[in-house]
């Protein structure tokens, strides 16, 4: 897998650090704010997809008599 949820977490914290830069002002600050909005939107979709995949596995486990829920590949590592 090329990107992981750990990578997503790192990217979000890096963006937070950029936004927290006291030297960031004016147009540069606006650019970072727009980038942060875009990253947040994409991150929310990734998280929603992961949650849906996990809920589907839970449903399958409950309704197909599995003894445990399998973690979807996209949520590993």
N, C-alpha and C positions, 0 to 999 in steps of 0.2 A: 504494500500500500504506500502510495507516494506521500500523502498527507494524513495526519492523524488528528484526533481531538486534542491531543497534547500540543501539536503544532498550532492549532487554532487558538488555544489558550495563550500560547507564547505570543502569537501575532496580536492578540487583543491587548495583552499587557504592554507590548512594545508600542502600540498605538496610544495607549494611556500615557506612557512615558513621554511620547512626542507631544501630546496635548498638554502635559504638565510642564513643559519647557517654558520658563519665565521669559526667555528671549524671543519666543514665538509671538509675533504681533501682526496686525494688519492683514494683508492679503495672504501671507503665509499661514497665519492662524486660520483664516477662512478655508484655505485649501485643506488643511489638516482636519478641520471640522467636517468638511464634506467627505473626506476620505473615511473618517471615523463613522459617519452615518452609513456609508456604503458597506464598510466592514461589518458593522453591527447588523445590518439587514441580511447580509450573506450568512453571517455567523448564526443568526436566528433560524434561518432556513436549514442550515447544517444540523443544528441542535434538534429542530423539529423532525427532520428526517431520521436522525438517530433514535429519537424517542418513539417514532412510529415503528421503526424496525424492532425495537425492544418490546413494545406493546404487542406486536404481531407474534413475536416468539413466546411471550407470556400466554397469549391466547392459544397458540398451538399446544403449548405444554399443558395448559388446563383442559383443553378440549380433546386432545389426542392421547391423553393418559401418559404423557412423558413424566419422568420422575424429577426432571430439573429443566430450568430454562437455559437454552443455549444463548450465549452472548453473540449477537450479530457481528460478523467480521468487521464491519465499519466502526464498531465500538471498541475493538481490541487495540491494544498498544497505543 
